[in-house]
Amino acid sequence: MADATTAARDRIDRALALLEGKVLDLKSRPASPPGLADDDLFAIPAAGASVDPARLAELEAAGREASAALAAAAAAIRDVLAEDTHEPDRAA
């Protein structure tokens, strides 16, 4: 059980590190002025402001990748928890 839990935790840590790197990469790129404030996809652009479609597509793709990474991490956690409920306690 501990090995499965450790493996799941390592997978989650790697997924989060990858996700964090991608977010930092996106944040380090300058947004095309005037752009959306704080890269908020739900922010209402200022009157007359143009939204860069390529930047918006990058942010949407990053959101989808983040969602997929979190879904994979959740699935890994569910798998480990399912193994724990089906495995007898080895200490007993």
PEURBEL-V128186 format. One record per residue. RES is the residue in one small letter. SS is DSSP state (H for helix, E for strand, C for the rest). Layout:
[[RES;SS] [RES;SS]]
//
This chain:
[[m;C] [a;H] [d;H] [a;H] [t;H] [t;H] [a;H] [a;H] [r;H] [d;H] [r;H] [i;H] [d;H] [r;H] [a;H] [l;H] [a;H] [l;H] [l;H] [e;H] [g;H] [k;H] [v;H] [l;H] [d;H] [l;H] [k;H] [s;H] [r;C] [p;C] [a;C] [s;C] [p;C] [p;C] [g;C] [l;C] [a;H] [d;H] [d;H] [d;C] [l;C] [f;C] [a;C] [i;C] [p;C] [a;C] [a;C] [g;C] [a;C] [s;C] [v;C] [d;C] [p;H] [a;H] [r;H] [l;H] [a;H] [e;H] [l;H] [e;H] [a;H] [a;H] [g;H] [r;H] [e;H] [a;H] [s;H] [a;H] [a;H] [l;H] [a;H] [a;H] [a;H] [a;H] [a;H] [a;H] [i;H] [r;H] [d;H] [v;H] [l;H] [a;H] [e;H] [d;H] [t;H] [h;H] [e;C] [p;C] [d;C] [r;C] [a;C] [a;C]]
//
